Amino acid sequence: METDMGAHRRRATTWRVLVGATTAALVLGGCGATDAEPQAAELPAAAPSTTPAAEEEQAVEIVGAPDPEAFSVGDPQSAPEPGGGLYPVSDVHRISHDGPLAAPTLVRVALDNAVPRGTPVVVVSRAAPDQPWTYLEGDLDAGRRHVELIVSQVGDIGVLAMDRRAVLDAVREDLADVPALPAPETATASCVGSKAAREDGYGARSWKRSTLAWCFGDVGEGRTLRLTNTRSVPVRVSVPGVEAPATTGSTTEGTPWDAWSAAVGGGGGAGGTWLAPGRTASYDVELDPGSTLLATATDDARGRSVQALRSLATTLSARLRAFGVEGAPTARKLFADLLGERSCTRALGKDAVALLEGCAGEGALGTLVPASGVLLAPVLDAPVLRGALTEELGRLAERAAGVEQRIEVSRDEPTFEGLVGAYRGPRRSLVVGETGLVTERLAGPKGPVIDLTYQLADATGTGAKRGATATLTAVEVTDRTMISGTLPVVGMTGRFALDAGVVTPPFLGTTYCTAEAAKRCAG
C-alpha cells in the first residue's frame, strides 16, 4: 500500500519537471522567435476524480421512510443527566415530521463514541419538552457506535448508557439495607373472665415466644382464645377444627396489608388466618373433657417470599428514583402492584429465580412500569441479584424457627375431687364415687321409699364450694305414697352442688351433709 510520504515526493518531482520545461520553452521562444507572439506553456489537464467525497456522519438518520423529505432533525441539545449509574452517550435531537407518521419508522442515532462491550444502552424519548422522558429499548450495532429503534411518534430522542457494575453494587447494598417495618405500637391481648374461663378443668399455656400476645377468657357466651400479632410482618395462625374469625384492631400505615394477605392465600380453612401486625383474632373455644386445642403461629415459605418481595420492590423503586425517572412508583405502590400479579402469587414460596421471573419478569414490569421498565431489565437479569435475593430468603428461613409459637388450650377429664364421699341426713343417704357415679336413697319409717342413680359431669369449683352437672340414669320407687309431687324420670338433668359440707342434689328437693356439717341436715 502506498504511503502518504511516497505520493508527496512524486508530486514534488512532477512539479519540478513541469516548471523546468516551462522555463526552457520561454527562453527558447525569446531567443529564436523574436518576431513571434509569446505563447504560454500549456499544463496537462487533471483527470476527474473517481473517489466520492466523504460525507459527514449524521447524528440522527431516518432509515427507509417513504417520505424522507417530510422529516427534519433539529440542532443538538444537551442530554439529560439522570445519575444513579446512567450517563448520556449522545446529544438529544428533535425529530419533526410534517403531520402524523404514516407508519412506524426506523431511526438510527450515532453515539459520541463506541461504548464498551456489554454496556446496556437505552433510548430516551419524549413527545414535547414539557413531557416526561420515556425509556425505550434500542439495538446496538456491531461497532457499538449506533443505536437503532423503531418509533411511532416524533419528538426529542437521545441515548443513555448504564454503568452496570456500579448499578448492581448499589442494588446489592440497597437490598441488604432495606429497613425493617416498624412493630405495632400496641400489641397486647386483653380478655375478661379469665378466672371463669379456667374453671371446668380448662387451662392454657404457651411456648416461650414473643410472636403472639394472647389471653384466655370468658365473654359470657363461651370461652375465648384471643391472639394478637406483635411482629412487624404478618404471621399465619392455624387453629385446626375452629372456624377462622374476622380480625380486629389497627395496623401500621404505609404497607398494603390487604394485598399482602390476599397474595399469600389469607383466609380460613386448613391454611389458617394471615394476621397482620397489631391485628387480633378471637377464637371460640368449647372443649369436651379430655380434649386439647392447639393454636400455631408460623412464618412459612410463602410469607417469607412476600417479605423478600417487599425488599425487592423497595430497592427497585429507589433505583428508579436514582435514575431520575419522573413519576417513579413509590415502594408501597410497586409492592402492592407486584402482589396483584397472578404470576407473582404462583411464584410465592419458591426460590429466588422463580420469584424474580413470576413477580418482576418482563411481562409484569412492562405493565406496571411501562415508561421505565427497560431501565430495570439489566438489573433483574443479573446473576448477582438472584444471588442477593437467595441470601435474603436464606436469612428469613433461618429466623423462621424463632418465630413459631404454639398456644395450647386443654380441658381435663373430670376428677370429682372434693365431691367424692358419703353424705347423710335423717333416713337418707348419698354416695359419690370416684367416677362421678352417685347413688341416692330416701327412706321412710317403714323402709326404702326411692333410689336414684345419676352421673356427674363438668365438675367445677375449688375448696369447699364445688359443683357438677347431674344426669339421672336410674329410678327405683319402693313406696310411691311417701313421695309428693312428680316423680323424677331417667334423662333429667340438674345442678349438683356442694357448699361447706352440704350437698344439694337436683331431683328430690332435699340435702345431705358431711359428718362435720351434720347439724345442718338434722331436719
PyMOL commands that set and color helices and strands:
alter all, ss='L'
color gray80, all
select helices_A, chain A and resi 4-32+68-70+164-176+194-197+257-263+269-271+301-323+331-339+342-347+352-360+362-368+373-380+383-400+480-482+518-521
alter helices_A, ss='H'
color red, helices_A
select strands_A, chain A and resi 60-63+71-73+86-88+93-97+105-110+121-126+134-136+139-140+146-151+156-162+202-206+212-218+223-229+235-238+247-248+273-275+280-284+292-298+405-411+421-425+428-432+437-444+447-462+465-477+493-499+502-504+512-513
alter strands_A, ss='S'
color yellow, strands_A
deselect
rebuild
show_as cartoon
